[in-house]
């Protein structure tokens, strides 16, 4: 992601999307999520161009999305499902080695990923995953136009169901055991949905079942009620000093 490296330093890159979920086929593209740090001296300087907090590049075989560290952590604290995936998705690049030699982690990317348990909170996970799923449901009924509009309807339907289950898994099992990989019968069913091999009625029925599971997981969850802001801010301030 050349433009990102010109503006800042990428500290983490992961493989996300269908290839991380285990739902890819021969035509699936590669989706990457990255986190980069803008030098602090530039952030504080007067008269500099406005910093882009999010970079998105779409290609025929590869999509890249990256967030500036501060923006990434803010979205993580709101438990945005897309951002949270970055904490557990397969790593492509860990980024630069730490400037300080103390501690158990060699790179900034490793420290960032270790903050997963600190950023999540019970109500935020529940609200964010339900909200994201609702957004996919809306797109499912009003798919993007064009020649592939019908195909995208089923992609939105698959995402709708997957996000509901992932939210329930996170609330039930906690961040230490959460994964984006879809395995077993769940994988087979989502593939059937993705390729339009089920009826829309089946999708709605399954979605209602999964939302019930999500709500039950929320009510029984032992996840922390509030994120660990002090720990998150300590890392962010350290990074701002290191990347002066």
PyMOL commands that set and color helices and strands:
alter all, ss='L'
color gray80, all
select helices_A, chain A and resi 2-7+18-21+40-44+69-77+81-85+108-113+116-119+122-141+149-173+175-177+185-194+200-220+229-242
alter helices_A, ss='H'
color red, helices_A
select strands_A, chain A and resi 8-16+30-38+54-58+62-68+90-93
alter strands_A, ss='S'
color yellow, strands_A
deselect
rebuild
show_as cartoon
